[in-house]
Amino acid sequence: MEKKSRILIIGVTGNLGFHLAKASLHFSHPTFALFRDSAVSDPIKSQKLHSLSNSGATLLKGSLEDEASLIEAIKQVDVVVSAVSSKQVLAQKLLISAIKQAGCIKRFIPSEFGADPDKVQILNMAYNFYTQKAEIRRLVEAEGIPYTIISCNFFMSLLIPSIVQPDLETPPRDKATIFGDGNTKGVFMKESDVAAFTISAVDDPRTLNKVVYLRPPGNVYSVNELIEIWEGKIGKKLEKIYEPEEELLKKIKEIPYPKNMKFIFLYSAFIKGDHTYFDIELSGGVDGTKLYPQLKYTTISEYLDTLLVYRKNNELE
């Protein structure tokens, strides 16, 4: 049996990073978690570190600002997976330098995990959200570091709890706003499922220097379809208010940054079709769902069932 790669997770106390570390452990990889000194004094982050340590992860102290600590950590592993927040994307430059100096990394997965920055059609209006990710990808390529990119588009936790209603935190009860004609499809993935697909890809030669796109059946829907599914679950028709593209663009201009980012993401996915307008194989990518058919994942319908239980419990209180 081939030896499992040793994996270092960067950003392990974040939501996705924590799931990545748990998936790495689940798939029996020797797992290393980089953490900052400050994480120990944060109750939530400290609890995550304690949980991972108890599950068998090796905790390594270091930070993206300390190149020596990065090199020391990297020399102990074969694969580096970065899950830093969007605000820290460019901080990966020092990490890339450390990977290059260490000279032992078989695969690097930089922190993208959203829509493909090389495919989105809204670069000029996204406040460098995608251009910075593209900059890191170009640097990785230029340095000749073996890589895999994971493109999962939306995390379910971002817009599904409100059925793609950016002004709401919970599902609509009476009416729903639909931007454009509501027929363009977006892609949603649960964070724990993204982690499982990511860890499955680290030792796979088919994903070397490739973008792995996640578009699993049951998770690719238009807003019209999402609302129809929700209506079926609650047994009630919602009033639908269609807002044209011009109205959405107006909101994006009027709402200050970063509060307007949800609307920018909506525009990208459900007006421009940035998640689904291109063919995966023809674009040079690989389809993660086809590569790993054995992986079980949460469908949107299953996720909505959990919201339905939450809604019914609230109505009983």
C-alpha positions as protocol buffer text, in pm:
chain_id: "A"
residue {
  index: 1
  type: MET
  ca { x: 0 y: 0 z: 0 }
}
residue {
  index: 2
  type: GLU
  ca { x: 134 y: 341 z: -101 }
}
residue {
  index: 3
  type: LYS
  ca { x: 240 y: 564 z: 186 }
}
residue {
  index: 4
  type: LYS
  ca { x: 4 y: 852 z: 261 }
}
residue {
  index: 5
  type: SER
  ca { x: 143 y: 1202 z: 216 }
}
residue {
  index: 6
  type: ARG
  ca { x: 210 y: 1410 z: 524 }
}
residue {
  index: 7
  type: ILE
  ca { x: -14 y: 1718 z: 506 }
}
residue {
  index: 8
  type: LEU
  ca { x: 35 y: 2064 z: 658 }
}
residue {
  index: 9
  type: ILE
  ca { x: -280 y: 2276 z: 691 }
}
residue {
  index: 10
  type: ILE
  ca { x: -242 y: 2656 z: 703 }
}
residue {
  index: 11
  type: GLY
  ca { x: -540 y: 2844 z: 852 }
}
residue {
  index: 12
  type: VAL
  ca { x: -648 y: 2547 z: 1058 }
}
residue {
  index: 13
  type: THR
  ca { x: -854 y: 2746 z: 1311 }
}
residue {
  index: 14
  type: GLY
  ca { x: -1076 y: 2885 z: 1036 }
}
residue {
  index: 15
  type: ASN
  ca { x: -1396 y: 2715 z: 926 }
}
residue {
  index: 16
  type: LEU
  ca { x: -1265 y: 2546 z: 610 }
}
residue {
  index: 17
  type: GLY
  ca { x: -917 y: 2489 z: 756 }
}
residue {
  index: 18
  type: PHE
  ca { x: -1061 y: 2297 z: 1049 }
}
residue {
  index: 19
  type: HIS
  ca { x: -1265 y: 2077 z: 813 }
}
residue {
  index: 20
  type: LEU
  ca { x: -956 y: 2017 z: 599 }
}
residue {
  index: 21
  type: ALA
  ca { x: -758 y: 1902 z: 901 }
}
residue {
  index: 22
  type: LYS
  ca { x: -1039 y: 1669 z: 1009 }
}
residue {
  index: 23
  type: ALA
  ca { x: -1066 y: 1527 z: 656 }
}
residue {
  index: 24
  type: SER
  ca { x: -690 y: 1476 z: 642 }
}
residue {
  index: 25
  type: LEU
  ca { x: -706 y: 1280 z: 966 }
}
residue {
  index: 26
  type: HIS
  ca { x: -1013 y: 1088 z: 848 }
}
residue {
  index: 27
  type: PHE
  ca { x: -827 y: 972 z: 536 }
}
residue {
  index: 28
  type: SER
  ca { x: -534 y: 861 z: 755 }
}
residue {
  index: 29
  type: HIS
  ca { x: -281 y: 1122 z: 646 }
}
residue {
  index: 30
  type: PRO
  ca { x: -18 y: 1227 z: 899 }
}
residue {
  index: 31
  type: THR
  ca { x: -162 y: 1572 z: 966 }
}
residue {
  index: 32
  type: PHE
  ca { x: 19 y: 1886 z: 1079 }
}
residue {
  index: 33
  type: ALA
  ca { x: -157 y: 2208 z: 1180 }
}
residue {
  index: 34
  type: LEU
  ca { x: 17 y: 2546 z: 1183 }
}
residue {
  index: 35
  type: PHE
  ca { x: -113 y: 2784 z: 1448 }
}
residue {
  index: 36
  type: ARG
  ca { x: -27 y: 3128 z: 1576 }
}
residue {
  index: 37
  type: ASP
  ca { x: 51 y: 3210 z: 1940 }
}
residue {
  index: 38
  type: SER
  ca { x: -262 y: 3426 z: 1957 }
}
residue {
  index: 39
  type: ALA
  ca { x: -486 y: 3128 z: 1875 }
}
residue {
  index: 40
  type: VAL
  ca { x: -419 y: 2976 z: 2217 }
}
residue {
  index: 41
  type: SER
  ca { x: -586 y: 3269 z: 2396 }
}
residue {
  index: 42
  type: ASP
  ca { x: -897 y: 3255 z: 2174 }
}
residue {
  index: 43
  type: PRO
  ca { x: -1148 y: 3008 z: 2331 }
}
residue {
  index: 44
  type: ILE
  ca { x: -1296 y: 2889 z: 2000 }
}
residue {
  index: 45
  type: LYS
  ca { x: -962 y: 2855 z: 1820 }
}
residue {
  index: 46
  type: SER
  ca { x: -803 y: 2692 z: 2124 }
}
residue {
  index: 47
  type: GLN
  ca { x: -1085 y: 2436 z: 2138 }
}
residue {
  index: 48
  type: LYS
  ca { x: -1033 y: 2351 z: 1770 }
}
residue {
  index: 49
  type: LEU
  ca { x: -661 y: 2301 z: 1824 }
}
residue {
  index: 50
  type: HIS
  ca { x: -726 y: 2083 z: 2128 }
}
residue {
  index: 51
  type: SER
  ca { x: -975 y: 1873 z: 1930 }
}
residue {
  index: 52
  type: LEU
  ca { x: -732 y: 1822 z: 1642 }
}
residue {
  index: 53
  type: SER
  ca { x: -447 y: 1735 z: 1877 }
}
residue {
  index: 54
  type: ASN
  ca { x: -664 y: 1476 z: 2051 }
}
residue {
  index: 55
  type: SER
  ca { x: -750 y: 1328 z: 1711 }
}
residue {
  index: 56
  type: GLY
  ca { x: -385 y: 1281 z: 1624 }
}
residue {
  index: 57
  type: ALA
  ca { x: -278 y: 1603 z: 1450 }
}
residue {
  index: 58
  type: THR
  ca { x: 67 y: 1747 z: 1520 }
}
residue {
  index: 59
  type: LEU
  ca { x: 44 y: 2114 z: 1619 }
}
residue {
  index: 60
  type: LEU
  ca { x: 323 y: 2340 z: 1492 }
}
residue {
  index: 61
  type: LYS
  ca { x: 367 y: 2699 z: 1607 }
}
residue {
  index: 62
  type: GLY
  ca { x: 428 y: 2951 z: 1328 }
}
residue {
  index: 63
  type: SER
  ca { x: 278 y: 3223 z: 1112 }
}
residue {
  index: 64
  type: LEU
  ca { x: 267 y: 3355 z: 756 }
}
residue {
  index: 65
  type: GLU
  ca { x: 486 y: 3647 z: 868 }
}
residue {
  index: 66
  type: ASP
  ca { x: 765 y: 3422 z: 1003 }
}
residue {
  index: 67
  type: GLU
  ca { x: 951 y: 3257 z: 715 }
}
residue {
  index: 68
  type: ALA
  ca { x: 1179 y: 3053 z: 943 }
}
residue {
  index: 69
  type: SER
  ca { x: 879 y: 2893 z: 1117 }
}
residue {
  index: 70
  type: LEU
  ca { x: 722 y: 2819 z: 779 }
}
residue {
  index: 71
  type: ILE
  ca { x: 1034 y: 2649 z: 644 }
}
residue {
  index: 72
  type: GLU
  ca { x: 1071 y: 2445 z: 963 }
}
residue {
  index: 73
  type: ALA
  ca { x: 708 y: 2326 z: 936 }
}
residue {
  index: 74
  type: ILE
  ca { x: 722 y: 2262 z: 561 }
}
residue {
  index: 75
  type: LYS
  ca { x: 1032 y: 2041 z: 589 }
}
residue {
  index: 76
  type: GLN
  ca { x: 825 y: 1794 z: 795 }
}
residue {
  index: 77
  type: VAL
  ca { x: 561 y: 1734 z: 526 }
}
residue {
  index: 78
  type: ASP
  ca { x: 495 y: 1645 z: 162 }
}
residue {
  index: 79
  type: VAL
  ca { x: 183 y: 1854 z: 94 }
}
residue {
  index: 80
  type: VAL
  ca { x: 79 y: 2205 z: 199 }
}
residue {
  index: 81
  type: VAL
  ca { x: -287 y: 2307 z: 195 }
}
residue {
  index: 82
  type: SER
  ca { x: -361 y: 2675 z: 257 }
}
residue {
  index: 83
  type: ALA
  ca { x: -703 y: 2784 z: 379 }
}
residue {
  index: 84
  type: VAL
  ca { x: -628 y: 3142 z: 480 }
}
residue {
  index: 85
  type: SER
  ca { x: -903 y: 3402 z: 460 }
}
residue {
  index: 86
  type: SER
  ca { x: -952 y: 3627 z: 157 }
}
residue {
  index: 87
  type: LYS
  ca { x: -789 y: 3912 z: 353 }
}
residue {
  index: 88
  type: GLN
  ca { x: -467 y: 3707 z: 381 }
}
residue {
  index: 89
  type: VAL
  ca { x: -442 y: 3582 z: 23 }
}
residue {
  index: 90
  type: LEU
  ca { x: -134 y: 3788 z: -65 }
}
residue {
  index: 91
  type: ALA
  ca { x: 32 y: 3681 z: 262 }
}
residue {
  index: 92
  type: GLN
  ca { x: 80 y: 3346 z: 89 }
}
residue {
  index: 93
  type: LYS
  ca { x: 374 y: 3499 z: -100 }
}
residue {
  index: 94
  type: LEU
  ca { x: 607 y: 3428 z: 191 }
}
residue {
  index: 95
  type: LEU
  ca { x: 461 y: 3077 z: 216 }
}
residue {
  index: 96
  type: ILE
  ca { x: 541 y: 3019 z: -152 }
}
residue {
  index: 97
  type: SER
  ca { x: 896 y: 3143 z: -93 }
}
residue {
  index: 98
  type: ALA
  ca { x: 929 y: 2903 z: 202 }
}
residue {
  index: 99
  type: ILE
  ca { x: 796 y: 2611 z: -7 }
}
residue {
  index: 100
  type: LYS
  ca { x: 1050 y: 2690 z: -278 }
}
residue {
  index: 101
  type: GLN
  ca { x: 1336 y: 2706 z: -27 }
}
residue {
  index: 102
  type: ALA
  ca { x: 1234 y: 2386 z: 151 }
}
residue {
  index: 103
  type: GLY
  ca { x: 1235 y: 2201 z: -181 }
}
residue {
  index: 104
  type: CYS
  ca { x: 1041 y: 1898 z: -55 }
}
residue {
  index: 105
  type: ILE
  ca { x: 677 y: 1972 z: -138 }
}
residue {
  index: 106
  type: LYS
  ca { x: 504 y: 1735 z: -381 }
}
residue {
  index: 107
  type: ARG
  ca { x: 182 y: 1939 z: -393 }
}
residue {
  index: 108
  type: PHE
  ca { x: 63 y: 2283 z: -287 }
}
residue {
  index: 109
  type: ILE
  ca { x: -305 y: 2376 z: -270 }
}
residue {
  index: 110
  type: PRO
  ca { x: -332 y: 2756 z: -239 }
}
residue {
  index: 111
  type: SER
  ca { x: -631 y: 2923 z: -81 }
}
residue {
  index: 112
  type: GLU
  ca { x: -883 y: 2975 z: -362 }
}
residue {
  index: 113
  type: PHE
  ca { x: -1183 y: 2746 z: -291 }
}
residue {
  index: 114
  type: GLY
  ca { x: -1438 y: 2969 z: -465 }
}
residue {
  index: 115
  type: ALA
  ca { x: -1519 y: 3062 z: -822 }
}
residue {
  index: 116
  type: ASP
  ca { x: -1218 y: 3027 z: -1054 }
}
residue {
  index: 117
  type: PRO
  ca { x: -1050 y: 3371 z: -1070 }
}
residue {
  index: 118
  type: ASP
  ca { x: -933 y: 3290 z: -1424 }
}
residue {
  index: 119
  type: LYS
  ca { x: -1296 y: 3236 z: -1530 }
}
residue {
  index: 120
  type: VAL
  ca { x: -1496 y: 3506 z: -1349 }
}
residue {
  index: 121
  type: GLN
  ca { x: -1615 y: 3795 z: -1564 }
}
residue {
  index: 122
  type: ILE
  ca { x: -1635 y: 4056 z: -1287 }
}
residue {
  index: 123
  type: LEU
  ca { x: -1268 y: 4122 z: -1207 }
}
residue {
  index: 124
  type: ASN
  ca { x: -1313 y: 4500 z: -1239 }
}
residue {
  index: 125
  type: MET
  ca { x: -1587 y: 4517 z: -974 }
}
residue {
  index: 126
  type: ALA
  ca { x: -1479 y: 4265 z: -706 }
}
residue {
  index: 127
  type: TYR
  ca { x: -1235 y: 4482 z: -506 }
}
residue {
  index: 128
  type: ASN
  ca { x: -935 y: 4259 z: -594 }
}
residue {
  index: 129
  type: PHE
  ca { x: -1108 y: 3956 z: -439 }
}
residue {
  index: 130
  type: TYR
  ca { x: -1029 y: 3747 z: -746 }
}
residue {
  index: 131
  type: THR
  ca { x: -728 y: 3934 z: -888 }
}
residue {
  index: 132
  type: GLN
  ca { x: -526 y: 3861 z: -574 }
}
residue {
  index: 133
  type: LYS
  ca { x: -607 y: 3490 z: -596 }
}
residue {
  index: 134
  type: ALA
  ca { x: -506 y: 3494 z: -962 }
}
residue {
  index: 135
  type: GLU
  ca { x: -181 y: 3671 z: -867 }
}
residue {
  index: 136
  type: ILE
  ca { x: -96 y: 3392 z: -622 }
}
residue {
  index: 137
  type: ARG
  ca { x: -175 y: 3126 z: -884 }
}
residue {
  index: 138
  type: ARG
  ca { x: 57 y: 3294 z: -1136 }
}
residue {
  index: 139
  type: LEU
  ca { x: 333 y: 3308 z: -874 }
}
residue {
  index: 140
  type: VAL
  ca { x: 296 y: 2937 z: -794 }
}
residue {
  index: 141
  type: GLU
  ca { x: 316 y: 2856 z: -1166 }
}
residue {
  index: 142
  type: ALA
  ca { x: 618 y: 3081 z: -1216 }
}
residue {
  index: 143
  type: GLU
  ca { x: 804 y: 2918 z: -928 }
}
residue {
  index: 144
  type: GLY
  ca { x: 740 y: 2572 z: -1074 }
}
residue {
  index: 145
  type: ILE
  ca { x: 573 y: 2444 z: -757 }
}
residue {
  index: 146
  type: PRO
  ca { x: 350 y: 2137 z: -814 }
}
residue {
  index: 147
  type: TYR
  ca { x: -6 y: 2249 z: -739 }
}
residue {
  index: 148
  type: THR
  ca { x: -374 y: 2166 z: -740 }
}
residue {
  index: 149
  type: ILE
  ca { x: -648 y: 2430 z: -740 }
}
residue {
  index: 150
  type: ILE
  ca { x: -987 y: 2354 z: -588 }
}
residue {
  index: 151
  type: SER
  ca { x: -1282 y: 2549 z: -731 }
}
residue {
  index: 152
  type: CYS
  ca { x: -1597 y: 2480 z: -530 }
}
residue {
  index: 153
  type: ASN
  ca { x: -1778 y: 2810 z: -601 }
}
residue {
  index: 154
  type: PHE
  ca { x: -2021 y: 2894 z: -313 }
}
residue {
  index: 155
  type: PHE
  ca { x: -2010 y: 2748 z: 36 }
}
residue {
  index: 156
  type: MET
  ca { x: -2365 y: 2647 z: 130 }
}
residue {
  index: 157
  type: SER
  ca { x: -2345 y: 2848 z: 451 }
}
residue {
  index: 158
  type: LEU
  ca { x: -2314 y: 3175 z: 256 }
}
residue {
  index: 159
  type: LEU
  ca { x: -2647 y: 3203 z: 72 }
}
residue {
  index: 160
  type: ILE
  ca { x: -2849 y: 2883 z: 110 }
}
residue {
  index: 161
  type: PRO
  ca { x: -2973 y: 2956 z: 467 }
}
residue {
  index: 162
  type: SER
  ca { x: -3165 y: 3252 z: 320 }
}
residue {
  index: 163
  type: ILE
  ca { x: -3249 y: 3080 z: -13 }
}
residue {
  index: 164
  type: VAL
  ca { x: -3027 y: 3335 z: -188 }
}
residue {
  index: 165
  type: GLN
  ca { x: -3190 y: 3637 z: -25 }
}
residue {
  index: 166
  type: PRO
  ca { x: -2892 y: 3863 z: 60 }
}
residue {
  index: 167
  type: ASP
  ca { x: -3093 y: 4082 z: 298 }
}
residue {
  index: 168
  type: LEU
  ca { x: -3214 y: 3785 z: 507 }
}
residue {
  index: 169
  type: GLU
  ca { x: -3044 y: 3549 z: 749 }
}
residue {
  index: 170
  type: THR
  ca { x: -3319 y: 3284 z: 741 }
}
residue {
  index: 171
  type: PRO
  ca { x: -3541 y: 3143 z: 462 }
}
residue {
  index: 172
  type: PRO
  ca { x: -3816 y: 3372 z: 327 }
}
residue {
  index: 173
  type: ARG
  ca { x: -4167 y: 3311 z: 459 }
}
residue {
  index: 174
  type: ASP
  ca { x: -4383 y: 3509 z: 219 }
}
residue {
  index: 175
  type: LYS
  ca { x: -4188 y: 3657 z: -71 }
}
residue {
  index: 176
  type: ALA
  ca { x: -3854 y: 3615 z: -247 }
}
residue {
  index: 177
  type: THR
  ca { x: -3646 y: 3844 z: -465 }
}
residue {
  index: 178
  type: ILE
  ca { x: -3501 y: 3698 z: -784 }
}
residue {
  index: 179
  type: PHE
  ca { x: -3229 y: 3886 z: -968 }
}
residue {
  index: 180
  type: GLY
  ca { x: -3239 y: 3871 z: -1348 }
}
residue {
  index: 181
  type: ASP
  ca { x: -3460 y: 3598 z: -1494 }
}
residue {
  index: 182
  type: GLY
  ca { x: -3362 y: 3353 z: -1219 }
}
residue {
  index: 183
  type: ASN
  ca { x: -3257 y: 3080 z: -1463 }
}
residue {
  index: 184
  type: THR
  ca { x: -2876 y: 3098 z: -1448 }
}
residue {
  index: 185
  type: LYS
  ca { x: -2731 y: 2823 z: -1232 }
}
residue {
  index: 186
  type: GLY
  ca { x: -2488 y: 2851 z: -941 }
}
residue {
  index: 187
  type: VAL
  ca { x: -2295 y: 2583 z: -752 }
}
residue {
  index: 188
  type: PHE
  ca { x: -2303 y: 2524 z: -375 }
}
residue {
  index: 189
  type: MET
  ca { x: -2090 y: 2294 z: -159 }
}
residue {
  index: 190
  type: LYS
  ca { x: -2085 y: 2222 z: 213 }
}
residue {
  index: 191
  type: GLU
  ca { x: -1744 y: 2306 z: 364 }
}
residue {
  index: 192
  type: SER
  ca { x: -1687 y: 1957 z: 505 }
}
residue {
  index: 193
  type: ASP
  ca { x: -1751 y: 1810 z: 159 }
}
residue {
  index: 194
  type: VAL
  ca { x: -1508 y: 2053 z: -4 }
}
residue {
  index: 195
  type: ALA
  ca { x: -1250 y: 1933 z: 249 }
}
residue {
  index: 196
  type: ALA
  ca { x: -1310 y: 1567 z: 161 }
}
residue {
  index: 197
  type: PHE
  ca { x: -1268 y: 1629 z: -212 }
}
residue {
  index: 198
  type: THR
  ca { x: -957 y: 1841 z: -149 }
}
residue {
  index: 199
  type: ILE
  ca { x: -779 y: 1579 z: 59 }
}
residue {
  index: 200
  type: SER
  ca { x: -873 y: 1311 z: -194 }
}
residue {
  index: 201
  type: ALA
  ca { x: -692 y: 1512 z: -462 }
}
residue {
  index: 202
  type: VAL
  ca { x: -356 y: 1566 z: -288 }
}
residue {
  index: 203
  type: ASP
  ca { x: -194 y: 1236 z: -394 }
}
residue {
  index: 204
  type: ASP
  ca { x: -381 y: 1196 z: -722 }
}
residue {
  index: 205
  type: PRO
  ca { x: -161 y: 1232 z: -1034 }
}
residue {
  index: 206
  type: ARG
  ca { x: -473 y: 1327 z: -1234 }
}
residue {
  index: 207
  type: THR
  ca { x: -501 y: 1654 z: -1038 }
}
residue {
  index: 208
  type: LEU
  ca { x: -135 y: 1759 z: -1066 }
}
residue {
  index: 209
  type: ASN
  ca { x: -112 y: 2118 z: -1197 }
}
residue {
  index: 210
  type: LYS
  ca { x: -487 y: 2115 z: -1263 }
}
residue {
  index: 211
  type: VAL
  ca { x: -798 y: 2298 z: -1146 }
}
residue {
  index: 212
  type: VAL
  ca { x: -1040 y: 2058 z: -981 }
}
residue {
  index: 213
  type: TYR
  ca { x: -1396 y: 2186 z: -1030 }
}
residue {
  index: 214
  type: LEU
  ca { x: -1671 y: 2069 z: -798 }
}
residue {
  index: 215
  type: ARG
  ca { x: -2016 y: 2066 z: -963 }
}
residue {
  index: 216
  type: PRO
  ca { x: -2188 y: 1769 z: -801 }
}
residue {
  index: 217
  type: PRO
  ca { x: -2537 y: 1670 z: -919 }
}
residue {
  index: 218
  type: GLY
  ca { x: -2793 y: 1798 z: -671 }
}
residue {
  index: 219
  type: ASN
  ca { x: -2587 y: 2109 z: -594 }
}
residue {
  index: 220
  type: VAL
  ca { x: -2616 y: 2304 z: -921 }
}
residue {
  index: 221
  type: TYR
  ca { x: -2933 y: 2513 z: -927 }
}
residue {
  index: 222
  type: SER
  ca { x: -3079 y: 2841 z: -1044 }
}
residue {
  index: 223
  type: VAL
  ca { x: -3255 y: 3071 z: -797 }
}
residue {
  index: 224
  type: ASN
  ca { x: -3590 y: 2981 z: -954 }
}
residue {
  index: 225
  type: GLU
  ca { x: -3518 y: 2613 z: -891 }
}
residue {
  index: 226
  type: LEU
  ca { x: -3400 y: 2676 z: -533 }
}
residue {
  index: 227
  type: ILE
  ca { x: -3717 y: 2864 z: -449 }
}
residue {
  index: 228
  type: GLU
  ca { x: -3930 y: 2593 z: -611 }
}
residue {
  index: 229
  type: ILE
  ca { x: -3755 y: 2328 z: -399 }
}
residue {
  index: 230
  type: TRP
  ca { x: -3811 y: 2535 z: -84 }
}
residue {
  index: 231
  type: GLU
  ca { x: -4177 y: 2592 z: -172 }
}
residue {
  index: 232
  type: GLY
  ca { x: -4221 y: 2217 z: -206 }
}
residue {
  index: 233
  type: LYS
  ca { x: -4072 y: 2160 z: 139 }
}
residue {
  index: 234
  type: ILE
  ca { x: -4283 y: 2423 z: 319 }
}
residue {
  index: 235
  type: GLY
  ca { x: -4600 y: 2350 z: 118 }
}
residue {
  index: 236
  type: LYS
  ca { x: -4648 y: 2714 z: 28 }
}
residue {
  index: 237
  type: LYS
  ca { x: -4599 y: 2936 z: -277 }
}
residue {
  index: 238
  type: LEU
  ca { x: -4391 y: 3249 z: -228 }
}
residue {
  index: 239
  type: GLU
  ca { x: -4456 y: 3581 z: -396 }
}
residue {
  index: 240
  type: LYS
  ca { x: -4171 y: 3629 z: -646 }
}
residue {
  index: 241
  type: ILE
  ca { x: -4028 y: 3974 z: -710 }
}
residue {
  index: 242
  type: TYR
  ca { x: -3803 y: 3987 z: -1014 }
}
residue {
  index: 243
  type: GLU
  ca { x: -3536 y: 4256 z: -1010 }
}
residue {
  index: 244
  type: PRO
  ca { x: -3360 y: 4330 z: -1340 }
}
residue {
  index: 245
  type: GLU
  ca { x: -2983 y: 4325 z: -1377 }
}
residue {
  index: 246
  type: GLU
  ca { x: -2975 y: 4707 z: -1371 }
}
residue {
  index: 247
  type: GLU
  ca { x: -3128 y: 4713 z: -1022 }
}
residue {
  index: 248
  type: LEU
  ca { x: -2869 y: 4470 z: -890 }
}
residue {
  index: 249
  type: LEU
  ca { x: -2585 y: 4678 z: -1039 }
}
residue {
  index: 250
  type: LYS
  ca { x: -2738 y: 4987 z: -879 }
}
residue {
  index: 251
  type: LYS
  ca { x: -2739 y: 4818 z: -538 }
}
residue {
  index: 252
  type: ILE
  ca { x: -2378 y: 4713 z: -581 }
}
residue {
  index: 253
  type: LYS
  ca { x: -2281 y: 5076 z: -643 }
}
residue {
  index: 254
  type: GLU
  ca { x: -2494 y: 5222 z: -362 }
}
residue {
  index: 255
  type: ILE
  ca { x: -2413 y: 4973 z: -85 }
}
residue {
  index: 256
  type: PRO
  ca { x: -2069 y: 5036 z: 68 }
}
residue {
  index: 257
  type: TYR
  ca { x: -1791 y: 4778 z: 58 }
}
residue {
  index: 258
  type: PRO
  ca { x: -1771 y: 4513 z: 200 }
}
residue {
  index: 259
  type: LYS
  ca { x: -2148 y: 4487 z: 257 }
}
residue {
  index: 260
  type: ASN
  ca { x: -2202 y: 4484 z: -119 }
}
residue {
  index: 261
  type: MET
  ca { x: -1988 y: 4172 z: -172 }
}
residue {
  index: 262
  type: LYS
  ca { x: -2286 y: 3936 z: -134 }
}
residue {
  index: 263
  type: PHE
  ca { x: -2455 y: 4121 z: -418 }
}
residue {
  index: 264
  type: ILE
  ca { x: -2138 y: 4105 z: -629 }
}
residue {
  index: 265
  type: PHE
  ca { x: -2122 y: 3729 z: -574 }
}
residue {
  index: 266
  type: LEU
  ca { x: -2489 y: 3706 z: -678 }
}
residue {
  index: 267
  type: TYR
  ca { x: -2421 y: 3907 z: -990 }
}
residue {
  index: 268
  type: SER
  ca { x: -2123 y: 3687 z: -1077 }
}
residue {
  index: 269
  type: ALA
  ca { x: -2304 y: 3356 z: -1031 }
}
residue {
  index: 270
  type: PHE
  ca { x: -2664 y: 3425 z: -1125 }
}
residue {
  index: 271
  type: ILE
  ca { x: -2635 y: 3699 z: -1388 }
}
residue {
  index: 272
  type: LYS
  ca { x: -2296 y: 3636 z: -1552 }
}
residue {
  index: 273
  type: GLY
  ca { x: -2305 y: 3260 z: -1495 }
}
residue {
  index: 274
  type: ASP
  ca { x: -1944 y: 3247 z: -1373 }
}
residue {
  index: 275
  type: HIS
  ca { x: -1988 y: 2908 z: -1203 }
}
residue {
  index: 276
  type: THR
  ca { x: -2121 y: 2717 z: -1501 }
}
residue {
  index: 277
  type: TYR
  ca { x: -2075 y: 2897 z: -1835 }
}
residue {
  index: 278
  type: PHE
  ca { x: -1771 y: 2690 z: -1937 }
}
residue {
  index: 279
  type: ASP
  ca { x: -1710 y: 2320 z: -1997 }
}
residue {
  index: 280
  type: ILE
  ca { x: -1476 y: 2173 z: -1734 }
}
residue {
  index: 281
  type: GLU
  ca { x: -1279 y: 1931 z: -1953 }
}
residue {
  index: 282
  type: LEU
  ca { x: -1260 y: 2164 z: -2255 }
}
residue {
  index: 283
  type: SER
  ca { x: -1120 y: 2437 z: -2031 }
}
residue {
  index: 284
  type: GLY
  ca { x: -837 y: 2206 z: -1921 }
}
residue {
  index: 285
  type: GLY
  ca { x: -980 y: 2131 z: -1578 }
}
residue {
  index: 286
  type: VAL
  ca { x: -1093 y: 1809 z: -1414 }
}
residue {
  index: 287
  type: ASP
  ca { x: -1431 y: 1726 z: -1259 }
}
residue {
  index: 288
  type: GLY
  ca { x: -1387 y: 1628 z: -894 }
}
residue {
  index: 289
  type: THR
  ca { x: -1726 y: 1458 z: -881 }
}
residue {
  index: 290
  type: LYS
  ca { x: -1623 y: 1223 z: -1163 }
}
residue {
  index: 291
  type: LEU
  ca { x: -1277 y: 1161 z: -1013 }
}
residue {
  index: 292
  type: TYR
  ca { x: -1414 y: 1061 z: -672 }
}
residue {
  index: 293
  type: PRO
  ca { x: -1761 y: 907 z: -722 }
}
residue {
  index: 294
  type: GLN
  ca { x: -1721 y: 721 z: -392 }
}
residue {
  index: 295
  type: LEU
  ca { x: -1738 y: 1041 z: -190 }
}
residue {
  index: 296
  type: LYS
  ca { x: -2075 y: 1115 z: -33 }
}
residue {
  index: 297
  type: TYR
  ca { x: -2176 y: 1480 z: -10 }
}
residue {
  index: 298
  type: THR
  ca { x: -2463 y: 1688 z: 119 }
}
residue {
  index: 299
  type: THR
  ca { x: -2709 y: 1793 z: -152 }
}
residue {
  index: 300
  type: ILE
  ca { x: -2892 y: 2124 z: -143 }
}
residue {
  index: 301
  type: SER
  ca { x: -3219 y: 1941 z: -82 }
}
residue {
  index: 302
  type: GLU
  ca { x: -3068 y: 1765 z: 221 }
}
residue {
  index: 303
  type: TYR
  ca { x: -2927 y: 2094 z: 350 }
}
residue {
  index: 304
  type: LEU
  ca { x: -3268 y: 2260 z: 310 }
}
residue {
  index: 305
  type: ASP
  ca { x: -3423 y: 1980 z: 517 }
}
residue {
  index: 306
  type: THR
  ca { x: -3208 y: 2092 z: 811 }
}
residue {
  index: 307
  type: LEU
  ca { x: -3338 y: 2447 z: 766 }
}
residue {
  index: 308
  type: LEU
  ca { x: -3693 y: 2311 z: 763 }
}
residue {
  index: 309
  type: VAL
  ca { x: -3638 y: 2142 z: 1101 }
}
residue {
  index: 310
  type: TYR
  ca { x: -3489 y: 2467 z: 1238 }
}
residue {
  index: 311
  type: ARG
  ca { x: -3789 y: 2664 z: 1104 }
}
residue {
  index: 312
  type: LYS
  ca { x: -4044 y: 2426 z: 1258 }
}
residue {
  index: 313
  type: ASN
  ca { x: -3866 y: 2433 z: 1595 }
}
residue {
  index: 314
  type: ASN
  ca { x: -3874 y: 2813 z: 1594 }
}
residue {
  index: 315
  type: GLU
  ca { x: -4246 y: 2814 z: 1517 }
}
residue {
  index: 316
  type: LEU
  ca { x: -4309 y: 2582 z: 1814 }
}
residue {
  index: 317
  type: GLU
  ca { x: -4124 y: 2809 z: 2059 }
}
